[in-house]
Amino acid sequence: MERIDQGVRDILLKITGVNPVESHSLLKDDLGIDSFQFVQLVVELENTFKIRIDDAHLNMNRYTDVASLSAYLSEIAKNAEGIA
């Protein structure tokens, strides 16, 4: 999960320009993520981690902070590897 968390933070830094991006950073309030940037974030995450984020989970209100987004991505990665 640490690799995913760091990757998410790196992508968010690239998209928002906000530094530092911490695991507890709130996507909207601290990083200023808007709906356009959220779509950009999803595309970057899917390309970087070679995953597919289910359309039912494409709701930016679902992920309040970096940690909640990283946890969701870790779960996808485990399922993709047949671990979960």
GROMACS elastic network, one bead per residue, 0.5 to 0.9 nm:
[ bonds ]
;  ai    aj funct       b0    kb
    1     4     6  0.51011   500
    1     5     6  0.60600   500
    1     6     6  0.86028   500
    1    70     6  0.73000   500
    1    71     6  0.74011   500
    1    73     6  0.85566   500
    1    74     6  0.57932   500
    2     5     6  0.50135   500
    2     6     6  0.61341   500
    2     7     6  0.84762   500
    2    70     6  0.87544   500
    3     6     6  0.52552   500
    3     7     6  0.61034   500
    3     8     6  0.86176   500
    4     8     6  0.60682   500
    4     9     6  0.85503   500
    4    49     6  0.80498   500
    4    70     6  0.62044   500
    4    71     6  0.85840   500
    4    73     6  0.72978   500
    4    74     6  0.67854   500
    5     8     6  0.51657   500
    5     9     6  0.62341   500
    5    10     6  0.86544   500
    5    23     6  0.72311   500
    5    66     6  0.75664   500
    5    67     6  0.71297   500
    5    69     6  0.84650   500
    5    70     6  0.52534   500
    5    71     6  0.81228   500
    5    73     6  0.88352   500
    5    74     6  0.86315   500
    6     9     6  0.50753   500
    6    10     6  0.61235   500
    6    11     6  0.86535   500
    6    23     6  0.86755   500
    6    70     6  0.88247   500
    7    10     6  0.50535   500
    7    11     6  0.62021   500
    7    12     6  0.85702   500
    7    45     6  0.83554   500
    7    48     6  0.81326   500
    7    49     6  0.85703   500
    7    70     6  0.88871   500
    8    11     6  0.51953   500
    8    12     6  0.61386   500
    8    13     6  0.86026   500
    8    41     6  0.87677   500
    8    45     6  0.72245   500
    8    66     6  0.73020   500
    8    69     6  0.80613   500
    8    70     6  0.67171   500
    9    12     6  0.50737   500
    9    13     6  0.61264   500
    9    14     6  0.86342   500
    9    20     6  0.86013   500
    9    21     6  0.56507   500
    9    22     6  0.69149   500
    9    23     6  0.75213   500
    9    66     6  0.72284   500
   10    13     6  0.51242   500
   10    14     6  0.62985   500
   10    15     6  0.87609   500
   10    21     6  0.78601   500
   11    14     6  0.50392   500
   11    15     6  0.62030   500
   11    16     6  0.85497   500
   11    41     6  0.71893   500
   11    44     6  0.70980   500
   11    45     6  0.76294   500
   12    15     6  0.50573   500
   12    16     6  0.58075   500
   12    17     6  0.75854   500
   12    18     6  0.78249   500
   12    21     6  0.71835   500
   12    27     6  0.88716   500
   12    31     6  0.80562   500
   12    33     6  0.88714   500
   12    41     6  0.71713   500
   12    66     6  0.88598   500
   13    16     6  0.53625   500
   13    18     6  0.55643   500
   13    19     6  0.63401   500
   13    20     6  0.75384   500
   13    21     6  0.64222   500
   13    31     6  0.87591   500
   14    17     6  0.56655   500
   14    18     6  0.82073   500
   15    18     6  0.83897   500
   15    33     6  0.87511   500
   15    37     6  0.70020   500
   15    40     6  0.77618   500
   15    41     6  0.72997   500
   16    19     6  0.85895   500
   16    31     6  0.65449   500
   16    32     6  0.73577   500
   16    33     6  0.72145   500
   16    37     6  0.79697   500
   17    20     6  0.89337   500
   17    31     6  0.85344   500
   18    21     6  0.65627   500
   18    30     6  0.84606   500
   18    31     6  0.62373   500
   18    32     6  0.87088   500
   19    22     6  0.86163   500
   19    31     6  0.89247   500
   20    25     6  0.88877   500
   21    24     6  0.82966   500
   21    25     6  0.62099   500
   21    30     6  0.87221   500
   21    31     6  0.77499   500
   21    66     6  0.82161   500
   22    25     6  0.51119   500
   22    26     6  0.87985   500
   22    66     6  0.71217   500
   22    67     6  0.85259   500
   23    26     6  0.84858   500
   23    65     6  0.70304   500
   23    68     6  0.85499   500
   23    70     6  0.84226   500
   24    65     6  0.58511   500
   24    66     6  0.60235   500
   24    67     6  0.61540   500
   24    68     6  0.88464   500
   25    28     6  0.88709   500
   25    29     6  0.81862   500
   25    30     6  0.57947   500
   25    31     6  0.70309   500
   25    64     6  0.85423   500
   25    65     6  0.54462   500
   25    66     6  0.58595   500
   25    67     6  0.80627   500
   26    29     6  0.54571   500
   26    31     6  0.64112   500
   26    32     6  0.84081   500
   26    33     6  0.89861   500
   26    63     6  0.86695   500
   26    64     6  0.56790   500
   26    66     6  0.65875   500
   27    30     6  0.60140   500
   27    31     6  0.51112   500
   27    32     6  0.63491   500
   27    33     6  0.56017   500
   27    34     6  0.87237   500
   27    60     6  0.85049   500
   27    63     6  0.75642   500
   27    64     6  0.59231   500
   27    65     6  0.51673   500
   27    66     6  0.66246   500
   28    31     6  0.56402   500
   28    34     6  0.68785   500
   28    60     6  0.87688   500
   28    61     6  0.88812   500
   28    64     6  0.74875   500
   28    65     6  0.82020   500
   29    32     6  0.55520   500
   29    33     6  0.78205   500
   30    33     6  0.83651   500
   30    65     6  0.89447   500
   32    37     6  0.89683   500
   33    36     6  0.80152   500
   33    37     6  0.57104   500
   33    38     6  0.63075   500
   33    60     6  0.88548   500
   34    37     6  0.52965   500
   34    38     6  0.60951   500
   34    39     6  0.88381   500
   34    60     6  0.86033   500
   35    39     6  0.64250   500
   35    40     6  0.87238   500
   35    60     6  0.73728   500
   36    39     6  0.53025   500
   36    40     6  0.63820   500
   36    41     6  0.86496   500
   37    41     6  0.59543   500
   37    42     6  0.85813   500
   38    42     6  0.62048   500
   38    43     6  0.86983   500
   38    58     6  0.87866   500
   38    59     6  0.88023   500
   38    60     6  0.66652   500
   39    42     6  0.51216   500
   39    43     6  0.63423   500
   39    44     6  0.86745   500
   39    58     6  0.83983   500
   39    60     6  0.89880   500
   40    43     6  0.52574   500
   40    44     6  0.62373   500
   40    45     6  0.86341   500
   41    44     6  0.51246   500
   41    45     6  0.60428   500
   41    46     6  0.85610   500
   42    45     6  0.50915   500
   42    46     6  0.61013   500
   42    47     6  0.85633   500
   42    53     6  0.75066   500
   42    58     6  0.81235   500
   43    46     6  0.52226   500
   43    47     6  0.61774   500
   43    48     6  0.85140   500
   44    47     6  0.51881   500
   44    48     6  0.59064   500
   44    49     6  0.84140   500
   45    48     6  0.51567   500
   45    49     6  0.58820   500
   45    50     6  0.78004   500
   45    51     6  0.76264   500
   45    52     6  0.87473   500
   45    53     6  0.86625   500
   45    73     6  0.86200   500
   46    49     6  0.55470   500
   46    50     6  0.53477   500
   46    52     6  0.56546   500
   46    53     6  0.68928   500
   47    50     6  0.51959   500
   47    51     6  0.70875   500
   47    52     6  0.86734   500
   48    51     6  0.80266   500
   49    52     6  0.87973   500
   49    73     6  0.86569   500
   49    77     6  0.81172   500
   50    77     6  0.88946   500
   51    73     6  0.83938   500
   51    76     6  0.72903   500
   51    77     6  0.71428   500
   51    80     6  0.78215   500
   52    55     6  0.88971   500
   52    76     6  0.81004   500
   53    56     6  0.83910   500
   53    57     6  0.68181   500
   53    58     6  0.73737   500
   53    73     6  0.82354   500
   53    76     6  0.78754   500
   54    57     6  0.54277   500
   54    58     6  0.69446   500
   55    58     6  0.52134   500
   55    59     6  0.85096   500
   56    59     6  0.75729   500
   57    60     6  0.83613   500
   57    62     6  0.74263   500
   58    61     6  0.89100   500
   58    62     6  0.80393   500
   59    62     6  0.55093   500
   59    63     6  0.77193   500
   60    63     6  0.57624   500
   60    64     6  0.76757   500
   61    64     6  0.62640   500
   62    68     6  0.84403   500
   62    69     6  0.84802   500
   63    66     6  0.74842   500
   63    67     6  0.83962   500
   63    68     6  0.55269   500
   63    69     6  0.54473   500
   63    72     6  0.86925   500
   64    67     6  0.83493   500
   64    68     6  0.65951   500
   64    69     6  0.77495   500
   65    68     6  0.55429   500
   65    69     6  0.65899   500
   65    70     6  0.87810   500
   66    69     6  0.52347   500
   66    70     6  0.60814   500
   66    71     6  0.85993   500
   67    70     6  0.50233   500
   67    71     6  0.60550   500
   67    72     6  0.86543   500
   68    71     6  0.51087   500
   68    72     6  0.63341   500
   68    73     6  0.87424   500
   69    72     6  0.52085   500
   69    73     6  0.63019   500
   69    74     6  0.86548   500
   70    73     6  0.50806   500
   70    74     6  0.60751   500
   70    75     6  0.86445   500
   71    74     6  0.50618   500
   71    75     6  0.63242   500
   71    76     6  0.88021   500
   72    75     6  0.51726   500
   72    76     6  0.64319   500
   72    77     6  0.87691   500
   73    76     6  0.50300   500
   73    77     6  0.61683   500
   73    78     6  0.86410   500
   74    77     6  0.50194   500
   74    78     6  0.61662   500
   74    79     6  0.86356   500
   75    78     6  0.51284   500
   75    79     6  0.62508   500
   75    80     6  0.85951   500
   75    84     6  0.77300   500
   76    79     6  0.51667   500
   76    80     6  0.61274   500
   76    81     6  0.86852   500
   77    80     6  0.50114   500
   77    81     6  0.62331   500
   77    82     6  0.86282   500
   77    83     6  0.85680   500
   78    81     6  0.51540   500
   78    82     6  0.61701   500
   78    84     6  0.55571   500
   79    82     6  0.50095   500
   79    83     6  0.57913   500
   79    84     6  0.51247   500
   80    83     6  0.76383   500
   80    84     6  0.84782   500
   81    84     6  0.79934   500
